[in-house]
Amino acid sequence: MEKIEVGEVFTIGDEEQEEEVEVVAALTIDGQDYVAVAFADDLQEENEEDIEVFFLKVDEEGDFDVIESDEEFDKVAEAFDEMMDEMDEMDE
């Protein structure tokens, strides 16, 4: 599968409830790909304070999977925060 790009929109969920999410960041940590996603509806409202970002692991087939351990989640969240800080510094 092709590499997932920032800005791509995907539908996640089950048959009863599906939500569109947009990739807001993609990063690789120790050879594992992760994405930070937010609900597409929230991003369209452009109210940054209310946007909830969550992280998903990308498996070998390119499908999204949940991050199961707190240690892995913390590692991904910290890397994402560092990446966002670097982007903010570049914008200044």
C-alpha positions in Angstrom: 0.0 0.0 0.0 1.1 3.6 -0.7 2.3 5.7 2.2 -0.4 7.6 3.9 -0.2 11.4 3.4 -1.2 14.3 5.5 -4.6 15.6 4.4 -6.0 12.2 3.3 -9.5 11.5 4.5 -10.6 8.0 5.6 -13.7 6.5 7.0 -13.3 4.5 10.3 -15.7 2.7 12.5 -18.2 -0.1 12.0 -21.4 -0.7 10.1 -23.4 1.1 12.8 -21.3 4.2 13.2 -18.7 5.4 10.7 -16.8 8.7 11.0 -14.6 10.5 8.5 -11.1 11.3 9.8 -8.4 13.4 8.2 -4.7 12.7 8.7 -3.1 15.8 10.3 0.3 14.3 10.7 2.2 11.1 9.9 5.4 9.9 11.5 7.6 6.9 11.8 9.1 5.8 15.1 11.4 2.8 15.3 10.3 1.6 11.9 6.6 1.7 12.8 4.3 4.1 11.0 1.7 6.2 12.9 -0.8 8.8 12.0 -2.4 11.6 14.0 -6.0 12.0 12.9 -8.9 14.3 13.7 -12.6 14.1 12.8 -13.1 15.8 9.4 -16.2 17.7 10.7 -14.1 19.2 13.5 -11.4 20.3 11.1 -13.9 22.0 8.8 -15.2 24.1 11.7 -11.7 25.6 12.0 -12.0 26.0 15.8 -8.5 24.7 16.9 -9.4 24.6 20.6 -12.1 21.9 20.2 -10.2 19.6 17.7 -9.5 16.3 19.3 -6.5 14.5 17.8 -5.9 10.8 18.3 -3.2 8.5 17.2 -3.4 5.2 15.2 -0.8 2.7 14.2 -0.5 1.7 10.5 -0.2 -2.0 10.0 1.7 -3.9 7.3 -1.3 -3.7 4.9 -1.8 0.0 5.5 -4.8 -0.4 7.7 -5.3 1.6 10.9 -4.9 -0.2 14.2 -5.2 1.0 17.8 -2.2 1.7 20.0 -2.7 -0.8 22.8 0.0 0.0 25.4 0.4 3.2 27.4 4.1 3.2 26.8 3.7 3.1 23.0 0.9 5.8 23.1 3.1 8.1 25.3 6.1 7.6 22.9 3.9 8.6 19.9 2.3 11.5 21.6 5.7 12.9 22.7 7.1 12.6 19.1 4.0 14.3 17.7 4.3 17.2 20.2 8.0 17.6 19.3 7.1 17.6 15.6 4.4 20.2 16.2 6.8 22.4 18.2 9.3 22.2 15.3 6.7 23.2 12.8 5.6 26.2 15.1 9.2 27.3 15.3 9.5 27.2 11.5 6.4 29.4 11.1 7.8 32.2 13.3 
